[in-house]
Amino acid sequence: MKVLGINGSGRIGGNTYQLVNAVRRGAAQGGAETKLFELGSLVIRPCNACRACKETHECVINDDMQQIYQLLPTTDVLVLGSPIYLDHITAQMMTFIQRLYCYLGQNLEIFYPHKGTKAVLGITYAADWYKAYDFVLDWMEARLSEYYGIETIARFKITSTKHDNPVGEDHPVIKQAYEFGKTLA
């Protein structure tokens, strides 16, 4: 079992990292091979609609996304996390999702490199209203399912987060994410 975590925050080591890493740590504890990327520390350019990928199903943009592309053909579970900035995922996470465009054919046929990949989605945000951003998780889940055939198997969210005091391992959702991660292996 291979689990790949993607932290879509521009801030390294913050609340979203804690959430994605909890799933990753749990999976590793359960025996899975894991890796975590923090998009805020990578250089990933946006898709430029060159459409070269429509023939090869490989992106020709040479940047840090190539490191992730190398792992996707063997990744069983993608753990995607994003803080909510201005009512949606971050620009970093949006760029990541849009760079998966290379796995769509001319007529939106699915060429995702690993059939059966599952997704775990997570969001963090400062608001204290629990259902405030369910639509963001719904949007992420729909994109992954409709465009890439990736089924979402769990969704996590942490509300009332603070930049200057990230959640710790004792937070109830972090504990839940960790325990869920252990079931992945």
N, CA, C and O of each residue as an XYZ file, in Angstrom:
740
protein
N       0.848     -1.178      0.000
C       0.000      0.000      0.000
C       0.890      1.237      0.000
O       1.803      1.360      0.817
N       0.610      2.160     -0.937
C       1.362      3.413     -1.012
C       0.414      4.588     -0.834
O      -0.608      4.692     -1.511
N       0.774      5.466      0.088
C      -0.041      6.624      0.441
C       0.763      7.884      0.169
O       1.891      8.029      0.640
N       0.171      8.791     -0.595
C       0.840     10.042     -0.962
C       0.036     11.220     -0.422
O      -1.113     11.427     -0.812
N       0.648     11.991      0.479
C       0.015     13.170      1.039
C       0.429     14.419      0.293
O       1.598     14.590     -0.054
N      -0.541     15.296      0.046
C      -0.294     16.574     -0.616
C      -0.884     17.670      0.263
O      -2.103     17.786      0.386
N      -0.015     18.474      0.874
C      -0.446     19.614      1.682
C      -0.501     20.826      0.767
O       0.528     21.300      0.287
N      -1.712     21.327      0.528
C      -1.912     22.442     -0.385
C      -1.738     23.810      0.228
O      -2.077     24.809     -0.406
N      -1.229     23.889      1.424
C      -1.039     25.183      2.077
C       0.227     25.872      1.584
O       1.215     25.221      1.246
N       0.179     27.179      1.552
C       1.375     27.963      1.284
C       2.267     28.066      2.517
O       3.432     28.454      2.419
N       1.720     27.719      3.667
C       2.467     27.753      4.923
C       2.976     26.358      5.243
O       2.210     25.394      5.239
N       4.245     26.254      5.515
C       4.872     24.970      5.812
C       4.636     24.618      7.285
O       4.844     25.453      8.166
N       4.204     23.386      7.546
C       4.076     22.898      8.911
C       2.890     23.401      9.698
O       2.858     23.234     10.918
N       1.910     24.012      9.050
C       0.762     24.573      9.756
C      -0.349     23.563      9.997
O      -0.112     22.357     10.061
N      -1.562     24.079     10.129
C      -2.719     23.252     10.469
C      -3.020     22.180      9.425
O      -3.302     21.032      9.770
N      -2.959     22.556      8.155
C      -3.271     21.583      7.106
C      -2.200     20.508      7.051
O      -2.509     19.335      6.843
N      -0.954     20.893      7.235
C       0.122     19.899      7.320
C      -0.171     18.901      8.434
O      -0.025     17.694      8.244
N      -0.584     19.403      9.600
C      -0.868     18.519     10.732
C      -1.943     17.501     10.367
O      -1.848     16.337     10.756
N      -2.963     17.926      9.627
C      -4.054     17.041      9.236
C      -3.590     15.995      8.223
O      -3.821     14.801      8.417
N      -2.941     16.430      7.150
C      -2.461     15.495      6.123
C      -1.432     14.544      6.727
O      -1.446     13.344      6.451
N      -0.554     15.082      7.539
C       0.490     14.264      8.141
C      -0.077     13.248      9.130
O       0.497     12.172      9.298
N      -1.184     13.568      9.783
C      -1.795     12.604     10.709
C      -2.246     11.360      9.944
O      -2.033     10.238     10.405
N      -2.865     11.551      8.780
C      -3.273     10.397      7.971
C      -2.030      9.637      7.517
O      -1.991      8.408      7.571
N      -1.016     10.374      7.069
C       0.229      9.751      6.603
C       0.901      8.960      7.725
O       1.320      7.822      7.514
N       1.008      9.556      8.918
C       1.628      8.867     10.057
C       0.869      7.598     10.418
O       1.475      6.559     10.682
N      -0.461      7.684     10.429
C      -1.264      6.516     10.726
C      -1.044      5.408      9.708
O      -0.900      4.239     10.065
N      -1.019      5.791      8.429
C      -0.791      4.806      7.364
C       0.584      4.160      7.522
O       0.729      2.947      7.371
N       1.594      4.980      7.828
C       2.943      4.440      8.032
C       2.966      3.495      9.231
O       3.607      2.445      9.186
N       2.274      3.865     10.291
C       2.185      3.005     11.478
C       1.531      1.667     11.130
O       1.885      0.624     11.680
N       0.575      1.720     10.212
C      -0.106      0.507      9.783
C       0.680     -0.321      8.782
O       0.257     -1.419      8.419
N       1.828      0.196      8.327
C       2.676     -0.563      7.422
C       2.720     -0.060      5.996
O       3.378     -0.674      5.156
N       2.044      1.032      5.693
C       2.051      1.570      4.330
C       3.350      2.312      4.052
O       4.001      2.822      4.964
N       3.708      2.361      2.796
C       4.809      3.217      2.335
C       4.199      4.588      2.089
O       3.206      4.703      1.371
N       4.787      5.639      2.681
C       4.174      6.966      2.593
C       5.172      8.029      2.149
O       6.385      7.886      2.301
N       4.615      9.090      1.599
C       5.398     10.267      1.208
C       4.466     11.458      1.341
O       3.263     11.337      1.108
N       5.014     12.607      1.713
C       4.213     13.824      1.844
C       4.931     14.974      1.165
O       6.120     15.200      1.394
N       4.202     15.700      0.326
C       4.725     16.905     -0.318
C       3.992     18.117      0.241
O       2.776     18.089      0.431
N       4.741     19.172      0.499
C       4.154     20.455      0.881
C       4.251     21.363     -0.329
O       5.342     21.808     -0.685
N       3.111     21.646     -0.972
C       3.111     22.417     -2.210
C       3.715     23.806     -2.017
O       4.251     24.388     -2.960
N       3.630     24.334     -0.805
C       4.195     25.653     -0.528
C       5.705     25.713     -0.668
O       6.267     26.801     -0.787
N       6.369     24.572     -0.657
C       7.825     24.560     -0.804
C       8.266     24.113     -2.204
O       9.461     24.007     -2.479
N       7.297     23.854     -3.081
C       7.615     23.399     -4.429
C       7.337     24.495     -5.454
O       6.569     25.422     -5.196
N       7.961     24.378     -6.597
C       7.674     25.276     -7.715
C       6.850     24.475     -8.712
O       7.373     23.633     -9.441
N       5.566     24.751     -8.729
C       4.657     24.080     -9.658
C       3.918     25.170    -10.426
O       3.119     25.925     -9.871
N       4.208     25.224    -11.697
C       3.594     26.240    -12.554
C       2.193     25.803    -12.971
O       1.898     24.609    -13.007
N       1.341     26.756    -13.281
C      -0.005     26.392    -13.725
C       0.006     25.768    -15.118
O       0.939     25.964    -15.897
N      -1.033     25.024    -15.409
C      -1.223     24.470    -16.747
C      -1.305     25.644    -17.728
O      -1.971     26.643    -17.458
N      -0.624     25.513    -18.861
C      -0.655     26.593    -19.852
C      -1.484     26.222    -21.081
O      -1.422     26.906    -22.102
N      -2.251     25.150    -20.985
C      -3.157     24.701    -22.054
C      -2.431     24.456    -23.372
O      -2.982     24.707    -24.444
N      -1.210     23.972    -23.296
C      -0.461     23.672    -24.525
C      -1.027     22.439    -25.226
O      -0.846     22.265    -26.431
N      -1.714     21.581    -24.463
C      -2.386     20.379    -24.946
C      -1.433     19.305    -25.467
O      -1.883     18.334    -26.075
N      -0.147     19.453    -25.247
C       0.805     18.410    -25.639
C       0.466     17.093    -24.950
O       0.726     16.019    -25.493
N      -0.102     17.176    -23.778
C      -0.441     15.978    -23.006
C      -1.594     15.182    -23.608
O      -1.790     14.023    -23.242
N      -2.336     15.755    -24.495
C      -3.486     15.046    -25.057
C      -3.056     13.853    -25.903
O      -3.849     12.940    -26.131
N      -1.833     13.851    -26.362
C      -1.311     12.718    -27.131
C      -0.564     11.723    -26.252
O      -0.676     10.512    -26.443
N       0.188     12.229    -25.298
C       1.080     11.357    -24.507
C       0.567     11.065    -23.101
O       1.021     10.108    -22.474
N      -0.373     11.870    -22.589
C      -0.878     11.800    -21.220
C       0.241     12.045    -20.214
O       0.218     11.537    -19.093
N       1.212     12.830    -20.643
C       2.302     13.283    -19.784
C       2.432     14.789    -19.941
O       2.360     15.319    -21.050
N       2.621     15.465    -18.829
C       2.790     16.915    -18.852
C       4.219     17.259    -19.251
O       5.169     16.650    -18.761
N       4.372     18.241    -20.146
C       5.698     18.629    -20.625
C       6.313     19.777    -19.821
O       7.456     20.162    -20.068
N       5.566     20.320    -18.868
C       6.112     21.410    -18.053
C       7.130     20.801    -17.089
O       6.804     19.904    -16.312
N       8.348     21.294    -17.150
C       9.423     20.761    -16.327
C       9.551     21.583    -15.044
O      10.217     22.618    -15.014
N       8.899     21.098    -13.991
C       8.955     21.755    -12.689
C       8.812     20.676    -11.614
O       8.926     19.487    -11.910
N       8.564     21.084    -10.381
C       8.515     20.123     -9.274
C       7.326     19.165     -9.337
O       7.319     18.161     -8.625
N       6.333     19.443    -10.161
C       5.210     18.522    -10.307
C       5.686     17.184    -10.866
O       5.046     16.156    -10.643
N       6.793     17.191    -11.583
C       7.322     15.951    -12.145
C       7.644     14.937    -11.035
O       7.510     13.732    -11.248
N       8.066     15.412     -9.860
C       8.325     14.513     -8.723
C       7.052     13.769     -8.311
O       7.085     12.586     -7.973
N       5.934     14.493     -8.349
C       4.657     13.900     -7.962
C       4.157     12.967     -9.063
O       3.688     11.865     -8.780
N       4.256     13.407    -10.314
C       3.836     12.548    -11.432
C       4.517     11.179    -11.369
O       3.896     10.162    -11.677
N       5.774     11.152    -10.977
C       6.511      9.880    -10.906
C       5.893      8.903     -9.914
O       5.999      7.689    -10.087
N       5.249      9.427     -8.878
C       4.678      8.574     -7.833
C       3.234      8.153     -8.097
O       2.786      7.140     -7.560
N       2.506      8.899     -8.899
C       1.080      8.635     -9.088
C       0.768      7.244     -9.661
O      -0.232      6.652     -9.255
N       1.571      6.694    -10.580
C       1.232      5.367    -11.109
C       1.240      4.248    -10.071
O       0.681      3.180    -10.321
N       1.857      4.469     -8.920
C       1.897      3.424     -7.887
C       1.223      3.862     -6.592
O       1.287      3.146     -5.593
N       0.582      5.017     -6.593
C      -0.076      5.529     -5.390
C      -1.465      4.929     -5.259
O      -2.292      5.040     -6.163
N      -1.709      4.289     -4.115
C      -3.012      3.687     -3.844
C      -3.990      4.670     -3.214
O      -5.190      4.622     -3.484
N      -3.464      5.573     -2.360
C      -4.311      6.549     -1.683
C      -3.653      7.921     -1.758
O      -2.500      8.094     -1.363
N      -4.405      8.894     -2.272
C      -3.990     10.299     -2.280
C      -4.646     10.993     -1.089
O      -5.860     10.895     -0.910
N      -3.871     11.680     -0.288
C      -4.396     12.455      0.833
C      -4.185     13.918      0.467
O      -3.058     14.411      0.481
N      -5.273     14.609      0.140
C      -5.198     16.001     -0.292
C      -5.772     16.903      0.782
O      -6.906     16.715      1.221
N      -4.981     17.889      1.208
C      -5.445     18.828      2.213
C      -5.203     20.252      1.784
O      -4.175     20.568      1.184
N      -6.163     21.118      2.097
C      -6.022     22.534      1.775
C      -6.665     23.379      2.865
O      -7.741     23.047      3.362
N      -6.008     24.469      3.234
C      -6.720     25.455      4.042
C      -7.700     26.182      3.122
O      -7.558     26.153      1.900
N      -8.670     26.819      3.710
C      -9.624     27.606      2.935
C      -9.162     29.059      2.950
O      -9.053     29.687      4.003
N      -8.893     29.576      1.754
C      -8.547     30.990      1.575
C      -9.619     31.587      0.677
O      -9.839     31.093     -0.429
N     -10.272     32.613      1.119
C     -11.317     33.272      0.327
C     -12.340     32.281     -0.198
O     -12.674     32.289     -1.383
N     -12.831     31.437      0.678
C     -13.936     30.513      0.421
C     -13.629     29.331     -0.487
O     -14.559     28.691     -0.977
N     -12.366     29.020     -0.728
C     -12.068     27.839     -1.546
C     -10.655     27.349     -1.254
O      -9.954     27.900     -0.405
N     -10.246     26.294     -1.978
C      -8.899     25.760     -1.806
C      -7.874     26.805     -2.217
O      -8.202     27.794     -2.874
N      -6.640     26.574     -1.823
C      -5.563     27.507     -2.146
C      -5.200     27.451     -3.629
O      -5.555     26.507     -4.335
N      -4.498     28.463     -4.079
C      -3.996     28.482     -5.455
C      -3.056     27.308     -5.690
O      -3.041     26.733     -6.779
N      -2.277     26.950     -4.686
C      -1.353     25.818     -4.813
C      -2.111     24.513     -5.068
O      -1.732     23.739     -5.947
N      -3.175     24.267     -4.306
C      -3.947     23.041     -4.494
C      -4.714     23.079     -5.813
O      -4.830     22.060     -6.494
N      -5.232     24.241     -6.171
C      -5.936     24.356     -7.456
C      -4.978     24.052     -8.602
O      -5.344     23.354     -9.548
N      -3.758     24.570     -8.524
C      -2.766     24.298     -9.561
C      -2.448     22.811     -9.622
O      -2.360     22.243    -10.710
N      -2.276     22.178     -8.472
C      -2.021     20.741     -8.441
C      -3.147     19.980     -9.147
O      -2.886     19.152    -10.019
N      -4.392     20.261     -8.771
C      -5.529     19.548     -9.360
C      -5.599     19.810    -10.868
O      -5.847     18.890    -11.648
N      -5.385     21.050    -11.271
C      -5.452     21.364    -12.700
C      -4.311     20.739    -13.488
O      -4.470     20.468    -14.678
N      -3.176     20.508    -12.861
C      -2.068     19.849    -13.566
C      -2.320     18.361    -13.771
O      -1.561     17.707    -14.485
N      -3.360     17.816    -13.165
C      -3.765     16.441    -13.457
C      -4.482     16.350    -14.807
O      -4.819     15.261    -15.270
N      -4.706     17.495    -15.421
C      -5.352     17.594    -16.741
C      -4.683     16.681    -17.770
O      -5.333     16.223    -18.709
N      -3.419     16.424    -17.598
C      -2.707     15.563    -18.551
C      -3.284     14.151    -18.595
O      -3.018     13.404    -19.536
N      -4.067     13.782    -17.591
C      -4.650     12.444    -17.548
C      -6.053     12.386    -18.151
O      -6.779     11.410    -17.962
N      -6.426     13.441    -18.879
C      -7.705     13.457    -19.582
C      -7.449     13.443    -21.080
O      -6.560     14.137    -21.573
N      -8.234     12.649    -21.801
C      -8.107     12.586    -23.243
C      -8.813     13.745    -23.931
O      -9.374     14.628    -23.282
N      -8.772     13.724    -25.244
C      -9.383     14.785    -26.058
C     -10.857     15.002    -25.706
O     -11.341     16.134    -25.703
N     -11.558     13.920    -25.411
C     -12.987     13.979    -25.099
C     -13.263     13.643    -23.641
O     -14.298     13.064    -23.311
N     -12.337     14.007    -22.783
C     -12.404     13.806    -21.337
C     -12.362     12.331    -20.927
O     -12.836     11.972    -19.849
N     -11.797     11.480    -21.785
C     -11.580     10.098    -21.376
C     -10.546     10.088    -20.252
O      -9.638     10.918    -20.215
N     -10.704      9.132    -19.340
C      -9.820      9.054    -18.173
C      -8.590      8.216    -18.505
O      -8.695      7.063    -18.924
N      -7.418      8.826    -18.307
C      -6.147      8.131    -18.474
C      -5.320      8.204    -17.187
O      -4.090      8.186    -17.233
N      -6.009      8.287    -16.029
C      -5.286      8.364    -14.769
C      -4.432      7.098    -14.640
O      -4.921      6.005    -14.926
N      -3.167      7.220    -14.217
C      -2.221      6.104    -14.334
C      -2.387      4.947    -13.351
O      -1.675      3.949    -13.469
N      -3.293      5.045    -12.394
C      -3.453      3.946    -11.430
C      -4.939      3.750    -11.160
O      -5.542      4.507    -10.400
N      -5.514      2.755    -11.770
C      -6.934      2.445    -11.546
C      -7.117      1.994    -10.100
O      -6.318      1.226     -9.564
N      -8.172      2.484     -9.493
C      -8.459      2.084     -8.118
C      -7.871      2.989     -7.054
O      -8.040      2.730     -5.863
N      -7.180      4.048     -7.463
C      -6.679      5.007     -6.470
C      -7.854      5.572     -5.693
O      -8.904      5.863     -6.265
N      -7.675      5.724     -4.396
C      -8.686      6.313     -3.507
C      -8.179      7.662     -3.013
O      -6.986      7.957     -3.098
N      -9.093      8.478     -2.499
C      -8.714      9.801     -1.991
C      -9.230      9.993     -0.569
O     -10.306      9.522     -0.200
N      -8.423     10.701      0.209
C      -8.804     11.214      1.516
C      -8.654     12.724      1.397
O      -7.597     13.217      1.003
N      -9.704     13.455      1.735
C      -9.704     14.904      1.582
C      -9.773     15.586      2.938
O     -10.430     15.099      3.858
N      -9.091     16.715      3.054
C      -9.126     17.464      4.292
C      -9.063     18.959      4.047
O      -8.400     19.419      3.117
N      -9.753     19.709      4.883
C      -9.685     21.164      4.845
C      -9.544     21.696      6.266
O      -9.980     21.068      7.231
N      -8.931     22.853      6.367
C      -8.823     23.568      7.636
C      -9.230     25.012      7.388
O      -8.993     25.561      6.312
N      -9.845     25.621      8.400
C     -10.256     27.020      8.238
C     -10.520     27.669      9.591
O     -10.742     26.984     10.590
N     -10.493     28.994      9.608
C     -10.607     29.746     10.851
C     -12.037     29.879     11.359
O     -12.246     30.022     12.563
N     -13.019     29.836     10.475
C     -14.413     29.995     10.895
C     -14.802     28.881     11.863
O     -14.251     27.781     11.814
N     -15.753     29.179     12.738
C     -16.159     28.159     13.703
C     -17.456     27.454     13.302
O     -17.985     26.655     14.074
N     -17.964     27.737     12.123
C     -19.173     27.082     11.641
C     -18.784     25.793     10.949
O     -18.080     25.827      9.939
N     -19.226     24.655     11.466
C     -18.760     23.349     11.020
C     -19.101     23.054      9.555
O     -18.283     22.453      8.859
N     -20.256     23.449      9.074
C     -20.666     23.122      7.712
C     -20.309     24.218      6.700
O     -20.737     24.157      5.547
N     -19.541     25.203      7.119
C     -19.262     26.361      6.271
C     -18.690     25.998      4.909
O     -19.051     26.625      3.914
N     -17.823     25.021      4.835
C     -17.126     24.757      3.576
C     -17.300     23.329      3.082
O     -16.412     22.791      2.420
N     -18.426     22.713      3.394
C     -18.711     21.386      2.849
C     -18.688     21.410      1.323
O     -18.294     20.431      0.689
N     -19.115     22.535      0.731
C     -19.151     22.627     -0.729
C     -17.755     22.509     -1.336
O     -17.620     22.066     -2.477
N     -16.726     22.894     -0.604
C     -15.356     22.767     -1.110
C     -14.966     21.288     -1.172
O     -14.406     20.828     -2.167
N     -15.263     20.558     -0.111
C     -15.002     19.120     -0.125
C     -15.813     18.432     -1.218
O     -15.315     17.533     -1.895
N     -17.075     18.861     -1.390
C     -17.911     18.301     -2.462
C     -17.280     18.558     -3.830
O     -17.264     17.676     -4.689
N     -16.764     19.769     -4.027
C     -16.136     20.138     -5.304
C     -14.901     19.270     -5.558
O     -14.735     18.727     -6.650
N     -14.044     19.143     -4.556
C     -12.847     18.321     -4.710
C     -13.223     16.871     -5.019
O     -12.663     16.252     -5.924
N     -14.172     16.345     -4.261
C     -14.596     14.962     -4.460
C     -15.140     14.747     -5.872
O     -14.817     13.751     -6.517
N     -15.957     15.672     -6.347
C     -16.534     15.548     -7.687
C     -15.468     15.606     -8.775
O     -15.513     14.827     -9.726
N     -14.506     16.526     -8.644
C     -13.444     16.616     -9.663
C     -12.670     15.304     -9.749
O     -12.441     14.782    -10.840
N     -12.271     14.776     -8.600
C     -11.484     13.548     -8.589
C     -12.274     12.374     -9.146
O     -11.729     11.553     -9.885
N     -13.537     12.288     -8.802
C     -14.369     11.183     -9.260
C     -14.696     11.292    -10.743
O     -14.483     10.347    -11.503
N     -15.210     12.439    -11.149
C     -15.670     12.613    -12.526
C     -14.543     12.598    -13.538
O     -14.678     12.001    -14.606
N     -13.433     13.247    -13.219
C     -12.349     13.377    -14.199
C     -11.319     12.260    -14.140
O     -10.688     11.945    -15.149
N     -11.143     11.657    -12.965
C     -10.035     10.708    -12.824
C     -10.449      9.345    -12.271
O      -9.607      8.459    -12.123
N     -11.739      9.168    -11.962
C     -12.201      7.893    -11.446
C     -11.697      7.572    -10.052
O     -11.622      6.405     -9.667
N     -11.349      8.612     -9.286
C     -10.808      8.427     -7.933
C     -11.939      8.589     -6.915
O     -12.560      9.647     -6.816
N     -12.188      7.521     -6.166
C     -13.242      7.523     -5.152
C     -12.711      8.106     -3.847
O     -11.624      7.749     -3.394
N     -13.487      9.007     -3.249
C     -13.135      9.552     -1.937
C     -13.644      8.604     -0.864
O     -14.817      8.230     -0.851
N     -12.739      8.217      0.043
C     -13.098      7.268      1.098
C     -13.189      7.913      2.482
O     -13.680      7.289      3.423
N     -12.720      9.159      2.615
C     -12.833      9.856      3.899
C     -12.667     11.355      3.674
O     -11.971     11.797      2.759
N     -13.328     12.119      4.538
C     -13.227     13.581      4.506
C     -13.047     14.064      5.940
O     -13.739     13.617      6.855
N     -12.101     14.988      6.117
C     -11.833     15.551      7.431
C     -11.822     17.068      7.325
O     -11.440     17.632      6.299
N     -12.244     17.713      8.395
C     -12.117     19.176      8.443
C     -11.887     19.620      9.876
O     -12.428     19.069     10.835
N     -11.060     20.639      9.967
C     -10.761     21.233     11.267
C     -11.160     22.693     11.191
O     -10.666     23.440     10.346
N     -12.054     23.093     12.075
C     -12.544     24.469     12.119
C     -11.802     25.253     13.209
O     -11.061     24.688     14.013
N     -12.021     26.548     13.208
C     -11.502     27.449     14.254
C      -9.986     27.374     14.389
O      -9.459     27.444     15.499
N      -9.281     27.232     13.268
C      -7.823     27.143     13.330
C      -7.204     28.528     13.453
O      -7.803     29.534     13.073
N      -6.005     28.553     13.987
C      -5.251     29.797     14.163
C      -3.878     29.628     13.516
O      -3.262     28.566     13.615
N      -3.407     30.677     12.855
C      -2.092     30.619     12.212
C      -0.963     30.515     13.234
O       0.010     29.789     13.031
N      -1.105     31.242     14.320
C      -0.014     31.323     15.284
C      -0.022     30.196     16.316
O       0.851     30.140     17.182
N      -1.000     29.304     16.228
C      -1.090     28.200     17.179
C      -1.679     26.977     16.476
O      -2.842     26.639     16.691
N      -0.871     26.305     15.626
C      -1.398     25.149     14.882
C      -1.899     24.050     15.810
O      -1.423     23.889     16.934
N      -2.871     23.303     15.308
C      -3.408     22.187     16.077
C      -2.310     21.161     16.322
O      -1.361     21.048     15.546
N      -2.452     20.430     17.396
C      -1.462     19.411     17.737
C      -2.036     18.019     17.619
O      -3.187     17.841     17.221
N      -1.230     17.033     17.966
C      -1.625     15.632     17.863
C      -2.774     15.285     18.798
O      -3.413     14.246     18.628
N      -3.051     16.142     19.789
C      -4.132     15.866     20.728
C      -5.491     16.383     20.252
O      -6.506     16.145     20.907
N      -5.518     17.090     19.114
C      -6.786     17.587     18.576
C      -7.645     16.388     18.158
O      -7.128     15.448     17.554
N      -8.946     16.405     18.467
C      -9.798     15.243     18.159
C      -9.795     14.835     16.677
O      -9.794     13.642     16.375
N      -9.795     15.790     15.760
C      -9.808     15.443     14.339
C      -8.448     14.882     13.916
O      -8.389     13.989     13.072
N      -7.367     15.387     14.483
C      -6.035     14.845     14.181
C      -5.972     13.392     14.653
O      -5.455     12.529     13.943
N      -6.492     13.125     15.838
C      -6.523     11.751     16.350
C      -7.353     10.854     15.433
O      -6.952      9.732     15.121
N      -8.504     11.353     15.008
C      -9.387     10.589     14.123
C      -8.691     10.316     12.783
O      -8.767      9.204     12.260
N      -8.021     11.322     12.234
C      -7.312     11.168     10.959
C      -6.177     10.152     11.094
O      -5.954      9.337     10.199
N      -5.473     10.208     12.206
C      -4.392      9.250     12.457
C      -4.933      7.817     12.515
O      -4.380      6.913     11.888
N      -6.003      7.621     13.263
C      -6.596      6.288     13.391
C      -7.119      5.801     12.043
O      -6.982      4.625     11.708
N      -7.718      6.706     11.272
C      -8.176      6.311      9.943
C      -6.977      5.891      9.073
O      -7.039      4.892      8.357
N      -5.902      6.661      9.149
C      -4.702      6.338      8.380
C      -4.203      4.929      8.640
O      -3.743      4.252      7.720
N      -4.290      4.481      9.886
C      -3.837      3.132     10.236
C      -4.648      2.053      9.506
O      -4.147      0.951      9.279
N      -5.884      2.362      9.142
C      -6.738      1.376      8.467
C      -6.397      1.247      6.977
O      -6.878      0.329      6.313
N      -5.581      2.147      6.454
C      -5.291      2.146      5.020
C      -4.331      1.039      4.600
O      -4.373      0.579      3.460
N      -3.478      0.617      5.504
C      -2.441     -0.363      5.134
C      -2.967     -1.778      5.096
O      -2.216     -2.708      4.802
